[in-house]
Amino acid sequence: MWYKDSVCFCMNCEKEVTEAANDSDEAKSESIMRLSWALVHSRQPEDVQRGIAMLEDISYFTPFTVKWLVEM
């Protein structure tokens, strides 16, 4: 059951990223951050690698998001 919930959470985050396409940079970065977090915490190795790649590509994030990451 946990796996199914994880997949649904990742799918919801991907939908959120798509919907945020016309939002502010801050809103886009926050939704991408949630997606990358969900992927990194997935049980699927390919999802984990995708999430790590997103986090490594700092161009996804605004200064606001980087500050948020540092404060976590």
C-alpha positions as CSV (number, residue, x, y, z in Angstrom):
1,M,0.0,0.0,0.0
2,W,2.9,2.4,0.8
3,Y,4.2,2.1,-2.7
4,K,0.8,2.9,-4.2
5,D,0.6,6.0,-2.0
6,S,4.1,7.1,-3.0
7,V,3.3,6.7,-6.7
8,C,0.2,8.8,-6.3
9,F,2.1,11.5,-4.4
10,C,4.7,11.7,-7.2
11,M,2.0,11.9,-9.8
12,N,0.3,14.7,-7.8
13,C,3.6,16.6,-7.6
14,E,4.2,16.2,-11.3
15,K,0.7,17.6,-12.0
16,E,1.4,20.5,-9.7
17,V,4.7,21.3,-11.6
18,T,2.8,21.3,-14.8
19,E,0.0,23.5,-13.4
20,A,2.6,26.0,-12.0
21,A,4.1,26.6,-15.5
22,N,2.5,30.1,-15.6
23,D,3.0,30.9,-12.0
24,S,5.8,33.0,-10.4
25,D,9.4,31.6,-10.4
26,E,9.0,31.1,-6.6
27,A,5.8,29.0,-7.0
28,K,7.4,26.9,-9.8
29,S,10.5,26.3,-7.7
30,E,8.5,25.2,-4.7
31,S,6.5,22.7,-6.8
32,I,9.7,21.3,-8.4
33,M,11.2,21.0,-4.9
34,R,8.2,19.0,-3.7
35,L,8.5,16.7,-6.8
36,S,12.2,16.2,-6.3
37,W,11.6,15.4,-2.6
38,A,8.9,12.9,-3.5
39,L,11.1,11.2,-6.1
40,V,14.1,11.0,-3.8
41,H,11.9,9.3,-1.2
42,S,10.5,6.8,-3.7
43,R,11.2,3.1,-3.5
44,Q,11.9,3.0,-7.3
45,P,15.6,3.5,-8.0
46,E,14.9,5.3,-11.3
47,D,12.7,7.8,-9.4
48,V,15.4,8.3,-6.8
49,Q,18.0,9.0,-9.5
50,R,15.6,11.4,-11.3
51,G,15.0,13.3,-8.0
52,I,18.8,13.5,-7.3
53,A,19.4,14.8,-10.8
54,M,16.8,17.5,-10.3
55,L,18.4,18.5,-7.0
56,E,21.8,18.6,-8.6
57,D,20.6,20.9,-11.4
58,I,20.5,24.1,-9.4
59,S,19.1,26.0,-12.4
60,Y,15.7,24.6,-11.3
61,F,15.7,26.8,-8.2
62,T,15.4,30.4,-7.4
63,P,17.4,32.1,-4.6
64,F,14.3,31.7,-2.4
65,T,14.3,27.9,-2.9
66,V,18.0,27.6,-2.2
67,K,17.5,29.6,1.0
68,W,14.7,27.2,1.9
69,L,16.9,24.2,1.3
70,V,19.7,25.6,3.5
71,E,17.3,26.4,6.4
72,M,15.8,22.8,6.4
